[in-house]
């Protein structure tokens, strides 16, 4: 069941690096994405920590939006960012992934590292296999085109 059927506004999950700093363009892009999503009436979901997650949370929060952060009990060295409307503590990374993918109405991936790749590829695979209802998976930026072009040259990745 999608988040929209439970709430009146769509839940949009945003994936991205936890290591992005305020000095990087990706931080400003995520801040603006959060603001735009909240202004459009969407609720924002993210991993709940720093970097892109904090930027999108801050942008949405400052625009009056609702931000749900899915944090992980085992991440003792991290603190949730201060812009979350609600923290949903997950028992492990798999539960967090399920919430961010299966519980969203749309997914947006900013730049990131291995964690962002896992989120994108799991979501993409579930969409491809028909395990999720129809919903958008938006990959933001030229970096995704380059990454997917590189992968498709050596792996079985269809258009």
C-alpha positions in Angstrom: 0.0 0.0 0.0 1.5 3.3 -0.9 1.9 6.2 1.5 -0.6 8.3 -0.4 -3.4 5.9 0.5 -2.5 6.4 4.2 -2.0 10.2 4.1 -3.4 13.0 2.0 -0.1 14.2 0.7 2.5 12.0 -1.2 5.6 10.8 0.6 8.8 11.4 -1.5 11.9 9.6 -0.5 15.2 11.4 -1.2 18.5 9.5 -1.3 21.9 11.0 -1.1 25.3 11.2 0.5 25.6 11.6 4.3 29.0 13.2 3.8 28.0 16.2 1.6 29.0 19.5 3.3 27.3 22.9 3.1 30.2 24.1 0.9 29.3 21.7 -1.9 26.8 22.4 -4.7 25.0 19.2 -3.9 24.0 20.5 -0.5 22.4 23.6 -2.0 20.6 21.4 -4.6 19.2 19.1 -1.9 18.1 22.2 0.2 16.2 23.5 -2.8 14.7 20.1 -3.6 13.4 19.9 0.0 11.9 23.4 -0.3 10.3 22.6 -3.6 8.8 19.3 -2.4 7.3 20.9 0.7 6.0 23.9 -1.3 4.3 21.4 -3.7 2.6 19.7 -0.7 4.7 16.6 -0.5 6.0 15.0 2.7 9.7 14.2 2.5 11.4 11.0 3.7 15.1 10.4 4.1 17.7 8.5 6.1 17.5 11.2 8.7 21.2 12.0 9.2 23.6 14.6 7.7 24.7 15.7 4.3 22.1 15.5 1.6 19.6 14.1 4.1 20.1 17.1 6.4 19.9 19.5 3.5 16.6 18.1 2.1 15.2 18.0 5.6 16.2 21.6 6.3 14.8 22.8 3.0 11.4 21.1 3.5 11.2 22.1 7.2 12.0 25.7 6.5 9.2 25.7 3.9 6.8 24.4 6.5 6.8 20.8 5.2 6.8 17.5 7.0 10.0 15.4 7.1 10.2 11.8 8.2 13.7 10.5 9.0 14.3 6.7 9.0 17.2 6.2 11.3 19.0 2.9 12.3 19.3 1.7 15.9 22.8 0.4 15.2 24.2 3.7 14.0 25.3 4.8 17.4 27.9 7.2 16.1 25.3 9.3 14.2 22.7 11.7 15.4 19.4 12.5 13.6 19.4 15.9 12.0 17.5 18.7 13.8 15.1 19.3 10.9 13.0 16.1 11.2 9.3 16.3 12.0 9.4 12.7 12.9 12.1 10.1 13.5 11.2 6.5 12.8 13.8 4.3 14.3 14.5 1.1 12.3 16.0 -2.1 13.7 18.5 -2.4 10.9 19.5 -1.1 7.5 17.1 -3.5 5.6 14.1 -2.2 7.5 15.2 1.4 6.7 15.6 0.5 3.0 12.1 -1.1 2.9 10.6 2.0 4.4 12.4 4.4 2.1 11.5 2.3 -1.0 8.3 0.5 -0.4 6.7 3.2 1.7 7.2 6.0 -0.7 5.1 7.4 -3.5 8.2 8.6 -5.4 11.9 8.4 -5.1 14.6 11.0 -5.9 18.3 10.2 -5.9 20.9 13.0 -5.6 24.6 12.2 -5.7 26.0 9.9 -3.2 28.1 6.8 -2.5 27.5 3.1 -2.0 24.5 3.6 0.2 22.8 5.7 -2.4 23.6 3.1 -5.1 22.0 0.4 -2.9 18.9 2.5 -2.5 18.7 3.3 -6.2 19.4 -0.2 -7.5 17.1 -1.9 -5.0 14.3 0.5 -5.9 15.0 0.1 -9.6 15.0 -3.7 -9.4 11.7 -3.7 -7.4 10.1 -1.4 -10.0 11.5 -3.5 -12.9 10.2 -6.7 -11.4 6.8 -5.2 -10.7 7.1 -5.6 -7.0 6.1 -1.9 -6.4 3.1 -0.1 -7.8 4.0 2.4 -10.5 5.9 5.4 -9.1 8.7 7.6 -10.3 12.4 7.0 -9.6 14.2 10.2 -10.5 18.0 10.3 -10.8 19.2 13.9 -10.5 22.3 15.1 -12.3 24.7 14.2 -15.1 26.6 11.9 -12.8 23.8 9.3 -13.0 23.9 9.2 -16.8 27.7 8.7 -16.7 27.4 6.0 -14.0 24.7 4.1 -15.9 26.4 4.4 -19.2 29.5 2.9 -17.7 27.7 0.1 -16.0 25.7 -0.7 -19.1 28.9 -1.2 -21.0 29.9 -4.1 -18.8 26.6 -5.4 -17.3 23.2 -6.4 -18.6 21.4 -3.1 -18.1 18.7 -2.4 -20.5 17.3 1.0 -21.4 
